[in-house]
Amino acid sequence: MFDDLFNNLKGFIDSKLQEVSNDLQKRFGVPEPAEPFVLIRRFTPADSTVTRGGIAIVGESWRIEAYDDNTQLLLTSTDPLRNVILFEIAELDVQESYILHLYVQPQVK
């Protein structure tokens, strides 16, 4: 008797989890592209950034200093220490687009 109740409860939970998973996939899933992906722009350290100070070129990447410039009196954990704009691109003339950003965590010495 308890085995039947347990199996029924387990089946119910599994079906609800599957429904939630399907709903999340519909909402946040990346749709299949109608055409192959096309690279629109690739930025390299040779390109100048919008924000000038506190950005150093290290090899093939940028090192961004995230220091506090004492402009904020009350700092919370969600407030950034500094806003940095690397690049701006013109509005694209495409139906749908995604911006891919590759972040590599620096090695701590």
N, C-alpha and C positions, 0 to 999 in steps of 0.2 A: 504494500500500500504506500509506504513512504517512498519507495523507489519510483513508483508511478508519479507521485506528486513532485519528486525531485526532477525527474526527467521532463515532466510537463513544464515546470518552472524554468529549467535549463533551456528547453526548446523555445519558450516564450522570450526569454532574455536574448537568446541567439538571434531570433527573428527581428526583435526590436533593434539590436545592434546593427544588423544588416540593413535595416531601413534607414537608420541614422547615417550609416556609412554611404549608402546610395544617395541620400539627400545632400550630404556634404560634397560628394563627388559632382553632383549636378550643379551645386552652387559655386564651388571653388575649383573645379577641375578645368584643366586647359583643354579647350576644344581642339579637335583634329584640324590642322590647317588645310585650306582648299588648295593651296599651292605650296611648293617647297619654301623653306625659310630662306630669306635673303638678308645678308648683312648690309645694313644701311650705313653704319659708321662705327669705326673702331678708334678709340682714343689711345694714344701712346704718350710716354713722357715727353716726347718732342712737341706735343700740343700744349699751348699755354692754358692755364686754368683761369676761371673767373675770379676766384679768391686768390690773392697774390701772396700774402704773408703766411708764414708757418707751414708751408708745404715744401718738402725737399724731395728731390729725385734721388732714389737709391736703386741703382741697377736699372731694371725694367719696371719699376713701380714707384709709387708716391708714398712718402712718409708724411702724415698729417699730424701736426702738434695739436693736442687737445688741451690747451692750458686755459686757466680761468683768467680773464682780463679784468676782473673785479667790477664788472658793470652790473652784475646781479647781486643784490644784497641778500636775498633769501634763495638759497639753492635747494631744490628738492631732487630726489633721485631720478625723476623723469625729465628734468630740465637738462638740455645739453650744455656742456661747458662752452662750446663754440659751434657756430654753424659754418659749414664750409661748402661752397658751391664749386664743384670741379668743372663742369661743362654745361653748356646749354645747347640744345639742338632745336632747329626750326620745327614747327609743327609738321608732322608727316602727312602725306597725301595717300594714306592707305586705310583700308577698312578696319583692320585690327592690328595692333602691334604690341610687342612685349619688349621691355628693356631688360637685358641680362647684365647683371653686375657680378663680377667674380671677386670675392674677398678672400685673401689669404692671411690667416692669423700669423703674425710674426712670431718667431721663435724667441722665447724668453731665455736670457743667458743667466 
